[in-house]
Amino acid sequence: MDKDREEFLAWKEEWGKEYPTNEEDERRFETFRQKLREIEAFNRSSAHCCRKGLNRFSDLTADQFKLEFLGCKHPTMYKDVGGDEVMCWGSSR
């Protein structure tokens, strides 16, 4: 098992993460791996006065995070985009 996979398994245990399918687990692992590389690159740079680390959101893409945690909270903030689809004002879709 590679180091990233081991770190992912430890991270999942720490945050109590479980996914319904192996495919979802693999998608989340790839997102986690990308975040890990971004964190490592950021922390290697001496141009920053702080360090980044893993957190409970490290298996989410930026779009998934926005949708789950920065989404609209009030119905008047939605607009009709055709058919039955609605999206939040300011959304990138």
Secondary structure, DSSP 8 states (H G I E B T S, - for coil): --HHHHHHHHHHHHHT---SSHHHHHHHHHHHHHHHHHHHHHHH-TT-SS-----TTTTS-HHHHHHHHSS--SGGGEEE-STT-EEETT---
